[in-house]
Amino acid sequence: MTENLIAQPQEYKNKMDYQNIDLNRGVTAMYFKLRERIAERFPDSFGPVELTVPMKHLTEMSQQEF
């Protein structure tokens, strides 16, 4: 599992470098997609693929609920 976590971002970075695309501009999207793919492959370790929405707004939550 660790090898997958290391290999996937490196492979993506290599593709972006080859295409002369700025990696830093899309890094948030990359990690979001990476998390989805890893969650699909290792659901016991990374939880569900879909993200959950909080029931309350963050400003209404106590520290413990947060």
mmCIF file of the N, C-alpha and C atoms, coordinates in Angstrom:
data_MODEL
# 
_entry.id   MODEL 
# 
loop_
_atom_site.group_PDB 
_atom_site.id 
_atom_site.type_symbol 
_atom_site.label_atom_id 
_atom_site.label_alt_id 
_atom_site.label_comp_id 
_atom_site.label_asym_id 
_atom_site.label_entity_id 
_atom_site.label_seq_id 
_atom_site.pdbx_PDB_ins_code 
_atom_site.Cartn_x 
_atom_site.Cartn_y 
_atom_site.Cartn_z 
_atom_site.occupancy 
_atom_site.B_iso_or_equiv 
_atom_site.pdbx_formal_charge 
_atom_site.auth_seq_id 
_atom_site.auth_comp_id 
_atom_site.auth_asym_id 
_atom_site.auth_atom_id 
_atom_site.pdbx_PDB_model_num 
ATOM 1   N N  . MET A 1 1  ? 0.825   -1.190 0.000   1.00 0.00 ? 1  MET A N  1 
ATOM 2   C CA . MET A 1 1  ? 0.000   0.000  0.000   1.00 0.00 ? 1  MET A CA 1 
ATOM 3   C C  . MET A 1 1  ? 0.871   1.257  0.000   1.00 0.00 ? 1  MET A C  1 
ATOM 4   N N  . THR A 1 2  ? 1.946   1.233  0.748   1.00 0.00 ? 2  THR A N  1 
ATOM 5   C CA . THR A 1 2  ? 2.837   2.392  0.808   1.00 0.00 ? 2  THR A CA 1 
ATOM 6   C C  . THR A 1 2  ? 3.461   2.687  -0.547  1.00 0.00 ? 2  THR A C  1 
ATOM 7   N N  . GLU A 1 3  ? 3.814   1.653  -1.255  1.00 0.00 ? 3  GLU A N  1 
ATOM 8   C CA . GLU A 1 3  ? 4.408   1.850  -2.580  1.00 0.00 ? 3  GLU A CA 1 
ATOM 9   C C  . GLU A 1 3  ? 3.432   2.567  -3.513  1.00 0.00 ? 3  GLU A C  1 
ATOM 10  N N  . ASN A 1 4  ? 2.142   2.232  -3.410  1.00 0.00 ? 4  ASN A N  1 
ATOM 11  C CA . ASN A 1 4  ? 1.132   2.912  -4.219  1.00 0.00 ? 4  ASN A CA 1 
ATOM 12  C C  . ASN A 1 4  ? 1.043   4.390  -3.872  1.00 0.00 ? 4  ASN A C  1 
ATOM 13  N N  . LEU A 1 5  ? 1.103   4.697  -2.585  1.00 0.00 ? 5  LEU A N  1 
ATOM 14  C CA . LEU A 1 5  ? 1.018   6.097  -2.157  1.00 0.00 ? 5  LEU A CA 1 
ATOM 15  C C  . LEU A 1 5  ? 2.189   6.917  -2.680  1.00 0.00 ? 5  LEU A C  1 
ATOM 16  N N  . ILE A 1 6  ? 3.329   6.295  -2.796  1.00 0.00 ? 6  ILE A N  1 
ATOM 17  C CA . ILE A 1 6  ? 4.514   6.997  -3.279  1.00 0.00 ? 6  ILE A CA 1 
ATOM 18  C C  . ILE A 1 6  ? 4.548   7.045  -4.809  1.00 0.00 ? 6  ILE A C  1 
ATOM 19  N N  . ALA A 1 7  ? 4.193   5.950  -5.437  1.00 0.00 ? 7  ALA A N  1 
ATOM 20  C CA . ALA A 1 7  ? 4.325   5.846  -6.895  1.00 0.00 ? 7  ALA A CA 1 
ATOM 21  C C  . ALA A 1 7  ? 3.324   6.711  -7.654  1.00 0.00 ? 7  ALA A C  1 
ATOM 22  N N  . GLN A 1 8  ? 2.100   6.785  -7.202  1.00 0.00 ? 8  GLN A N  1 
ATOM 23  C CA . GLN A 1 8  ? 1.082   7.511  -7.951  1.00 0.00 ? 8  GLN A CA 1 
ATOM 24  C C  . GLN A 1 8  ? 1.379   9.006  -8.086  1.00 0.00 ? 8  GLN A C  1 
ATOM 25  N N  . PRO A 1 9  ? 1.700   9.728  -7.007  1.00 0.00 ? 9  PRO A N  1 
ATOM 26  C CA . PRO A 1 9  ? 2.027   11.154 -7.190  1.00 0.00 ? 9  PRO A CA 1 
ATOM 27  C C  . PRO A 1 9  ? 3.278   11.354 -8.048  1.00 0.00 ? 9  PRO A C  1 
ATOM 28  N N  . GLN A 1 10 ? 4.259   10.473 -7.919  1.00 0.00 ? 10 GLN A N  1 
ATOM 29  C CA . GLN A 1 10 ? 5.476   10.603 -8.719  1.00 0.00 ? 10 GLN A CA 1 
ATOM 30  C C  . GLN A 1 10 ? 5.177   10.395 -10.190 1.00 0.00 ? 10 GLN A C  1 
ATOM 31  N N  . GLU A 1 11 ? 4.333   9.419  -10.499 1.00 0.00 ? 11 GLU A N  1 
ATOM 32  C CA . GLU A 1 11 ? 3.959   9.176  -11.888 1.00 0.00 ? 11 GLU A CA 1 
ATOM 33  C C  . GLU A 1 11 ? 3.199   10.376 -12.462 1.00 0.00 ? 11 GLU A C  1 
ATOM 34  N N  . TYR A 1 12 ? 2.275   10.923 -11.670 1.00 0.00 ? 12 TYR A N  1 
ATOM 35  C CA . TYR A 1 12 ? 1.518   12.101 -12.112 1.00 0.00 ? 12 TYR A CA 1 
ATOM 36  C C  . TYR A 1 12 ? 2.450   13.286 -12.343 1.00 0.00 ? 12 TYR A C  1 
ATOM 37  N N  . LYS A 1 13 ? 3.390   13.486 -11.427 1.00 0.00 ? 13 LYS A N  1 
ATOM 38  C CA . LYS A 1 13 ? 4.349   14.596 -11.560 1.00 0.00 ? 13 LYS A CA 1 
ATOM 39  C C  . LYS A 1 13 ? 5.182   14.426 -12.824 1.00 0.00 ? 13 LYS A C  1 
ATOM 40  N N  . ASN A 1 14 ? 5.624   13.219 -13.097 1.00 0.00 ? 14 ASN A N  1 
ATOM 41  C CA . ASN A 1 14 ? 6.414   12.970 -14.302 1.00 0.00 ? 14 ASN A CA 1 
ATOM 42  C C  . ASN A 1 14 ? 5.617   13.283 -15.566 1.00 0.00 ? 14 ASN A C  1 
ATOM 43  N N  . LYS A 1 15 ? 4.339   12.896 -15.582 1.00 0.00 ? 15 LYS A N  1 
ATOM 44  C CA . LYS A 1 15 ? 3.487   13.198 -16.737 1.00 0.00 ? 15 LYS A CA 1 
ATOM 45  C C  . LYS A 1 15 ? 3.338   14.705 -16.921 1.00 0.00 ? 15 LYS A C  1 
ATOM 46  N N  . MET A 1 16 ? 3.137   15.428 -15.821 1.00 0.00 ? 16 MET A N  1 
ATOM 47  C CA . MET A 1 16 ? 2.959   16.874 -15.906 1.00 0.00 ? 16 MET A CA 1 
ATOM 48  C C  . MET A 1 16 ? 4.248   17.559 -16.368 1.00 0.00 ? 16 MET A C  1 
ATOM 49  N N  . ASP A 1 17 ? 5.386   17.090 -15.860 1.00 0.00 ? 17 ASP A N  1 
ATOM 50  C CA . ASP A 1 17 ? 6.663   17.650 -16.298 1.00 0.00 ? 17 ASP A CA 1 
ATOM 51  C C  . ASP A 1 17 ? 6.877   17.413 -17.784 1.00 0.00 ? 17 ASP A C  1 
ATOM 52  N N  . TYR A 1 18 ? 6.534   16.226 -18.248 1.00 0.00 ? 18 TYR A N  1 
ATOM 53  C CA . TYR A 1 18 ? 6.697   15.888 -19.661 1.00 0.00 ? 18 TYR A CA 1 
ATOM 54  C C  . TYR A 1 18 ? 5.810   16.769 -20.549 1.00 0.00 ? 18 TYR A C  1 
ATOM 55  N N  . GLN A 1 19 ? 4.614   17.075 -20.061 1.00 0.00 ? 19 GLN A N  1 
ATOM 56  C CA . GLN A 1 19 ? 3.678   17.906 -20.824 1.00 0.00 ? 19 GLN A CA 1 
ATOM 57  C C  . GLN A 1 19 ? 3.904   19.399 -20.586 1.00 0.00 ? 19 GLN A C  1 
ATOM 58  N N  . ASN A 1 20 ? 4.922   19.731 -19.785 1.00 0.00 ? 20 ASN A N  1 
ATOM 59  C CA . ASN A 1 20 ? 5.260   21.114 -19.457 1.00 0.00 ? 20 ASN A CA 1 
ATOM 60  C C  . ASN A 1 20 ? 4.082   21.838 -18.791 1.00 0.00 ? 20 ASN A C  1 
ATOM 61  N N  . ILE A 1 21 ? 3.413   21.156 -17.856 1.00 0.00 ? 21 ILE A N  1 
ATOM 62  C CA . ILE A 1 21 ? 2.296   21.712 -17.095 1.00 0.00 ? 21 ILE A CA 1 
ATOM 63  C C  . ILE A 1 21 ? 2.762   21.952 -15.665 1.00 0.00 ? 21 ILE A C  1 
ATOM 64  N N  . ASP A 1 22 ? 2.398   23.111 -15.113 1.00 0.00 ? 22 ASP A N  1 
ATOM 65  C CA . ASP A 1 22 ? 2.784   23.466 -13.751 1.00 0.00 ? 22 ASP A CA 1 
ATOM 66  C C  . ASP A 1 22 ? 2.050   22.571 -12.756 1.00 0.00 ? 22 ASP A C  1 
ATOM 67  N N  . LEU A 1 23 ? 2.784   21.734 -12.047 1.00 0.00 ? 23 LEU A N  1 
ATOM 68  C CA . LEU A 1 23 ? 2.195   20.800 -11.098 1.00 0.00 ? 23 LEU A CA 1 
ATOM 69  C C  . LEU A 1 23 ? 1.545   21.525 -9.931  1.00 0.00 ? 23 LEU A C  1 
ATOM 70  N N  . ASN A 1 24 ? 2.136   22.604 -9.454  1.00 0.00 ? 24 ASN A N  1 
ATOM 71  C CA . ASN A 1 24 ? 1.610   23.296 -8.279  1.00 0.00 ? 24 ASN A CA 1 
ATOM 72  C C  . ASN A 1 24 ? 0.216   23.860 -8.511  1.00 0.00 ? 24 ASN A C  1 
ATOM 73  N N  . ARG A 1 25 ? -0.109  24.180 -9.742  1.00 0.00 ? 25 ARG A N  1 
ATOM 74  C CA . ARG A 1 25 ? -1.416  24.747 -10.035 1.00 0.00 ? 25 ARG A CA 1 
ATOM 75  C C  . ARG A 1 25 ? -2.527  23.719 -9.824  1.00 0.00 ? 25 ARG A C  1 
ATOM 76  N N  . GLY A 1 26 ? -2.263  22.455 -10.080 1.00 0.00 ? 26 GLY A N  1 
ATOM 77  C CA . GLY A 1 26 ? -3.295  21.431 -9.968  1.00 0.00 ? 26 GLY A CA 1 
ATOM 78  C C  . GLY A 1 26 ? -3.099  20.457 -8.832  1.00 0.00 ? 26 GLY A C  1 
ATOM 79  N N  . VAL A 1 27 ? -2.273  20.813 -7.863  1.00 0.00 ? 27 VAL A N  1 
ATOM 80  C CA . VAL A 1 27 ? -1.937  19.857 -6.801  1.00 0.00 ? 27 VAL A CA 1 
ATOM 81  C C  . VAL A 1 27 ? -3.148  19.527 -5.926  1.00 0.00 ? 27 VAL A C  1 
ATOM 82  N N  . THR A 1 28 ? -4.039  20.465 -5.677  1.00 0.00 ? 28 THR A N  1 
ATOM 83  C CA . THR A 1 28 ? -5.223  20.183 -4.866  1.00 0.00 ? 28 THR A CA 1 
ATOM 84  C C  . THR A 1 28 ? -6.118  19.172 -5.559  1.00 0.00 ? 28 THR A C  1 
ATOM 85  N N  . ALA A 1 29 ? -6.351  19.372 -6.832  1.00 0.00 ? 29 ALA A N  1 
ATOM 86  C CA . ALA A 1 29 ? -7.171  18.426 -7.591  1.00 0.00 ? 29 ALA A CA 1 
ATOM 87  C C  . ALA A 1 29 ? -6.498  17.059 -7.654  1.00 0.00 ? 29 ALA A C  1 
ATOM 88  N N  . MET A 1 30 ? -5.175  17.056 -7.789  1.00 0.00 ? 30 MET A N  1 
ATOM 89  C CA . MET A 1 30 ? -4.456  15.799 -7.848  1.00 0.00 ? 30 MET A CA 1 
ATOM 90  C C  . MET A 1 30 ? -4.653  15.002 -6.558  1.00 0.00 ? 30 MET A C  1 
ATOM 91  N N  . TYR A 1 31 ? -4.492  15.660 -5.399  1.00 0.00 ? 31 TYR A N  1 
ATOM 92  C CA . TYR A 1 31 ? -4.637  14.945 -4.134  1.00 0.00 ? 31 TYR A CA 1 
ATOM 93  C C  . TYR A 1 31 ? -6.078  14.515 -3.888  1.00 0.00 ? 31 TYR A C  1 
ATOM 94  N N  . PHE A 1 32 ? -7.042  15.292 -4.362  1.00 0.00 ? 32 PHE A N  1 
ATOM 95  C CA . PHE A 1 32 ? -8.435  14.892 -4.232  1.00 0.00 ? 32 PHE A CA 1 
ATOM 96  C C  . PHE A 1 32 ? -8.695  13.623 -5.026  1.00 0.00 ? 32 PHE A C  1 
ATOM 97  N N  . LYS A 1 33 ? -8.234  13.580 -6.262  1.00 0.00 ? 33 LYS A N  1 
ATOM 98  C CA . LYS A 1 33 ? -8.402  12.389 -7.097  1.00 0.00 ? 33 LYS A CA 1 
ATOM 99  C C  . LYS A 1 33 ? -7.601  11.212 -6.554  1.00 0.00 ? 33 LYS A C  1 
ATOM 100 N N  . LEU A 1 34 ? -6.412  11.491 -6.049  1.00 0.00 ? 34 LEU A N  1 
ATOM 101 C CA . LEU A 1 34 ? -5.582  10.433 -5.479  1.00 0.00 ? 34 LEU A CA 1 
ATOM 102 C C  . LEU A 1 34 ? -6.279  9.795  -4.288  1.00 0.00 ? 34 LEU A C  1 
ATOM 103 N N  . ARG A 1 35 ? -6.879  10.619 -3.435  1.00 0.00 ? 35 ARG A N  1 
ATOM 104 C CA . ARG A 1 35 ? -7.588  10.098 -2.275  1.00 0.00 ? 35 ARG A CA 1 
ATOM 105 C C  . ARG A 1 35 ? -8.759  9.221  -2.710  1.00 0.00 ? 35 ARG A C  1 
ATOM 106 N N  . GLU A 1 36 ? -9.490  9.641  -3.734  1.00 0.00 ? 36 GLU A N  1 
ATOM 107 C CA . GLU A 1 36 ? -10.602 8.833  -4.240  1.00 0.00 ? 36 GLU A CA 1 
ATOM 108 C C  . GLU A 1 36 ? -10.118 7.477  -4.745  1.00 0.00 ? 36 GLU A C  1 
ATOM 109 N N  . ARG A 1 37 ? -9.038  7.481  -5.511  1.00 0.00 ? 37 ARG A N  1 
ATOM 110 C CA . ARG A 1 37 ? -8.528  6.228  -6.084  1.00 0.00 ? 37 ARG A CA 1 
ATOM 111 C C  . ARG A 1 37 ? -7.990  5.294  -5.001  1.00 0.00 ? 37 ARG A C  1 
ATOM 112 N N  . ILE A 1 38 ? -7.278  5.848  -4.043  1.00 0.00 ? 38 ILE A N  1 
ATOM 113 C CA . ILE A 1 38 ? -6.742  5.021  -2.957  1.00 0.00 ? 38 ILE A CA 1 
ATOM 114 C C  . ILE A 1 38 ? -7.885  4.469  -2.106  1.00 0.00 ? 38 ILE A C  1 
ATOM 115 N N  . ALA A 1 39 ? -8.920  5.280  -1.859  1.00 0.00 ? 39 ALA A N  1 
ATOM 116 C CA . ALA A 1 39 ? -10.068 4.817  -1.081  1.00 0.00 ? 39 ALA A CA 1 
ATOM 117 C C  . ALA A 1 39 ? -10.805 3.694  -1.804  1.00 0.00 ? 39 ALA A C  1 
ATOM 118 N N  . GLU A 1 40 ? -10.860 3.756  -3.125  1.00 0.00 ? 40 GLU A N  1 
ATOM 119 C CA . GLU A 1 40 ? -11.479 2.671  -3.894  1.00 0.00 ? 40 GLU A CA 1 
ATOM 120 C C  . GLU A 1 40 ? -10.687 1.379  -3.743  1.00 0.00 ? 40 GLU A C  1 
ATOM 121 N N  . ARG A 1 41 ? -9.390  1.527  -3.724  1.00 0.00 ? 41 ARG A N  1 
ATOM 122 C CA . ARG A 1 41 ? -8.528  0.344  -3.691  1.00 0.00 ? 41 ARG A CA 1 
ATOM 123 C C  . ARG A 1 41 ? -8.343  -0.226 -2.288  1.00 0.00 ? 41 ARG A C  1 
ATOM 124 N N  . PHE A 1 42 ? -8.323  0.653  -1.270  1.00 0.00 ? 42 PHE A N  1 
ATOM 125 C CA . PHE A 1 42 ? -8.107  0.235  0.119   1.00 0.00 ? 42 PHE A CA 1 
ATOM 126 C C  . PHE A 1 42 ? -9.200  0.820  1.023   1.00 0.00 ? 42 PHE A C  1 
ATOM 127 N N  . PRO A 1 43 ? -10.459 0.378  0.886   1.00 0.00 ? 43 PRO A N  1 
ATOM 128 C CA . PRO A 1 43 ? -11.551 0.983  1.641   1.00 0.00 ? 43 PRO A CA 1 
ATOM 129 C C  . PRO A 1 43 ? -11.433 0.818  3.153   1.00 0.00 ? 43 PRO A C  1 
ATOM 130 N N  . ASP A 1 44 ? -10.811 -0.245 3.630   1.00 0.00 ? 44 ASP A N  1 
ATOM 131 C CA . ASP A 1 44 ? -10.683 -0.453 5.071   1.00 0.00 ? 44 ASP A CA 1 
ATOM 132 C C  . ASP A 1 44 ? -9.733  0.546  5.714   1.00 0.00 ? 44 ASP A C  1 
ATOM 133 N N  . SER A 1 45 ? -8.749  1.002  4.983   1.00 0.00 ? 45 SER A N  1 
ATOM 134 C CA . SER A 1 45 ? -7.760  1.928  5.533   1.00 0.00 ? 45 SER A CA 1 
ATOM 135 C C  . SER A 1 45 ? -8.108  3.394  5.309   1.00 0.00 ? 45 SER A C  1 
ATOM 136 N N  . PHE A 1 46 ? -8.839  3.713  4.232   1.00 0.00 ? 46 PHE A N  1 
ATOM 137 C CA . PHE A 1 46 ? -9.060  5.102  3.865   1.00 0.00 ? 46 PHE A CA 1 
ATOM 138 C C  . PHE A 1 46 ? -10.513 5.541  3.911   1.00 0.00 ? 46 PHE A C  1 
ATOM 139 N N  . GLY A 1 47 ? -11.394 4.693  4.369   1.00 0.00 ? 47 GLY A N  1 
ATOM 140 C CA . GLY A 1 47 ? -12.786 5.080  4.503   1.00 0.00 ? 47 GLY A CA 1 
ATOM 141 C C  . GLY A 1 47 ? -13.518 5.085  3.178   1.00 0.00 ? 47 GLY A C  1 
ATOM 142 N N  . PRO A 1 48 ? -14.741 5.634  3.196   1.00 0.00 ? 48 PRO A N  1 
ATOM 143 C CA . PRO A 1 48 ? -15.555 5.622  1.977   1.00 0.00 ? 48 PRO A CA 1 
ATOM 144 C C  . PRO A 1 48 ? -15.003 6.552  0.903   1.00 0.00 ? 48 PRO A C  1 
ATOM 145 N N  . VAL A 1 49 ? -15.332 6.254  -0.334  1.00 0.00 ? 49 VAL A N  1 
ATOM 146 C CA . VAL A 1 49 ? -14.869 7.071  -1.454  1.00 0.00 ? 49 VAL A CA 1 
ATOM 147 C C  . VAL A 1 49 ? -15.525 8.440  -1.424  1.00 0.00 ? 49 VAL A C  1 
ATOM 148 N N  . GLU A 1 50 ? -16.847 8.468  -1.153  1.00 0.00 ? 50 GLU A N  1 
ATOM 149 C CA . GLU A 1 50 ? -17.543 9.747  -1.151  1.00 0.00 ? 50 GLU A CA 1 
ATOM 150 C C  . GLU A 1 50 ? -17.293 10.490 0.160   1.00 0.00 ? 50 GLU A C  1 
ATOM 151 N N  . LEU A 1 51 ? -17.193 11.795 0.060   1.00 0.00 ? 51 LEU A N  1 
ATOM 152 C CA . LEU A 1 51 ? -16.973 12.625 1.236   1.00 0.00 ? 51 LEU A CA 1 
ATOM 153 C C  . LEU A 1 51 ? -18.306 12.946 1.882   1.00 0.00 ? 51 LEU A C  1 
ATOM 154 N N  . THR A 1 52 ? -18.308 13.039 3.198   1.00 0.00 ? 52 THR A N  1 
ATOM 155 C CA . THR A 1 52 ? -19.540 13.370 3.910   1.00 0.00 ? 52 THR A CA 1 
ATOM 156 C C  . THR A 1 52 ? -19.592 14.857 4.195   1.00 0.00 ? 52 THR A C  1 
ATOM 157 N N  . VAL A 1 53 ? -20.791 15.382 4.255   1.00 0.00 ? 53 VAL A N  1 
ATOM 158 C CA . VAL A 1 53 ? -21.006 16.800 4.541   1.00 0.00 ? 53 VAL A CA 1 
ATOM 159 C C  . VAL A 1 53 ? -21.357 16.930 6.010   1.00 0.00 ? 53 VAL A C  1 
ATOM 160 N N  . PRO A 1 54 ? -20.758 17.880 6.738   1.00 0.00 ? 54 PRO A N  1 
ATOM 161 C CA . PRO A 1 54 ? -21.084 18.047 8.152   1.00 0.00 ? 54 PRO A CA 1 
ATOM 162 C C  . PRO A 1 54 ? -22.563 18.396 8.343   1.00 0.00 ? 54 PRO A C  1 
ATOM 163 N N  . MET A 1 55 ? -23.151 17.905 9.428   1.00 0.00 ? 55 MET A N  1 
ATOM 164 C CA . MET A 1 55 ? -24.547 18.186 9.723   1.00 0.00 ? 55 MET A CA 1 
ATOM 165 C C  . MET A 1 55 ? -24.754 19.625 10.182  1.00 0.00 ? 55 MET A C  1 
ATOM 166 N N  . LYS A 1 56 ? -23.737 20.208 10.823  1.00 0.00 ? 56 LYS A N  1 
ATOM 167 C CA . LYS A 1 56 ? -23.794 21.581 11.312  1.00 0.00 ? 56 LYS A CA 1 
ATOM 168 C C  . LYS A 1 56 ? -22.704 22.398 10.631  1.00 0.00 ? 56 LYS A C  1 
ATOM 169 N N  . HIS A 1 57 ? -22.897 23.699 10.638  1.00 0.00 ? 57 HIS A N  1 
ATOM 170 C CA . HIS A 1 57 ? -21.847 24.587 10.137  1.00 0.00 ? 57 HIS A CA 1 
ATOM 171 C C  . HIS A 1 57 ? -20.688 24.564 11.136  1.00 0.00 ? 57 HIS A C  1 
ATOM 172 N N  . LEU A 1 58 ? -19.481 24.718 10.670  1.00 0.00 ? 58 LEU A N  1 
ATOM 173 C CA . LEU A 1 58 ? -18.303 24.636 11.544  1.00 0.00 ? 58 LEU A CA 1 
ATOM 174 C C  . LEU A 1 58 ? -18.358 25.616 12.703  1.00 0.00 ? 58 LEU A C  1 
ATOM 175 N N  . THR A 1 59 ? -18.910 26.799 12.477  1.00 0.00 ? 59 THR A N  1 
ATOM 176 C CA . THR A 1 59 ? -18.958 27.797 13.561  1.00 0.00 ? 59 THR A CA 1 
ATOM 177 C C  . THR A 1 59 ? -19.941 27.388 14.655  1.00 0.00 ? 59 THR A C  1 
ATOM 178 N N  . GLU A 1 60 ? -20.869 26.467 14.351  1.00 0.00 ? 60 GLU A N  1 
ATOM 179 C CA . GLU A 1 60 ? -21.856 26.017 15.340  1.00 0.00 ? 60 GLU A CA 1 
ATOM 180 C C  . GLU A 1 60 ? -21.401 24.789 16.089  1.00 0.00 ? 60 GLU A C  1 
ATOM 181 N N  . MET A 1 61 ? -20.303 24.181 15.701  1.00 0.00 ? 61 MET A N  1 
ATOM 182 C CA . MET A 1 61 ? -19.809 22.953 16.344  1.00 0.00 ? 61 MET A CA 1 
ATOM 183 C C  . MET A 1 61 ? -18.957 23.275 17.552  1.00 0.00 ? 61 MET A C  1 
ATOM 184 N N  . SER A 1 62 ? -19.054 22.381 18.547  1.00 0.00 ? 62 SER A N  1 
ATOM 185 C CA . SER A 1 62 ? -18.134 22.477 19.668  1.00 0.00 ? 62 SER A CA 1 
ATOM 186 C C  . SER A 1 62 ? -16.782 21.897 19.240  1.00 0.00 ? 62 SER A C  1 
ATOM 187 N N  . GLN A 1 63 ? -15.780 22.087 20.057  1.00 0.00 ? 63 GLN A N  1 
ATOM 188 C CA . GLN A 1 63 ? -14.442 21.568 19.739  1.00 0.00 ? 63 GLN A CA 1 
ATOM 189 C C  . GLN A 1 63 ? -14.476 20.042 19.613  1.00 0.00 ? 63 GLN A C  1 
ATOM 190 N N  . GLN A 1 64 ? -15.224 19.392 20.482  1.00 0.00 ? 64 GLN A N  1 
ATOM 191 C CA . GLN A 1 64 ? -15.294 17.941 20.452  1.00 0.00 ? 64 GLN A CA 1 
ATOM 192 C C  . GLN A 1 64 ? -16.024 17.437 19.202  1.00 0.00 ? 64 GLN A C  1 
ATOM 193 N N  . GLU A 1 65 ? -17.098 18.123 18.788  1.00 0.00 ? 65 GLU A N  1 
ATOM 194 C CA . GLU A 1 65 ? -17.799 17.727 17.575  1.00 0.00 ? 65 GLU A CA 1 
ATOM 195 C C  . GLU A 1 65 ? -16.923 17.904 16.353  1.00 0.00 ? 65 GLU A C  1 
ATOM 196 N N  . PHE A 1 66 ? -16.116 18.988 16.345  1.00 0.00 ? 66 PHE A N  1 
ATOM 197 C CA . PHE A 1 66 ? -15.245 19.255 15.221  1.00 0.00 ? 66 PHE A CA 1 
ATOM 198 C C  . PHE A 1 66 ? -14.233 18.145 15.082  1.00 0.00 ? 66 PHE A C  1 
# 
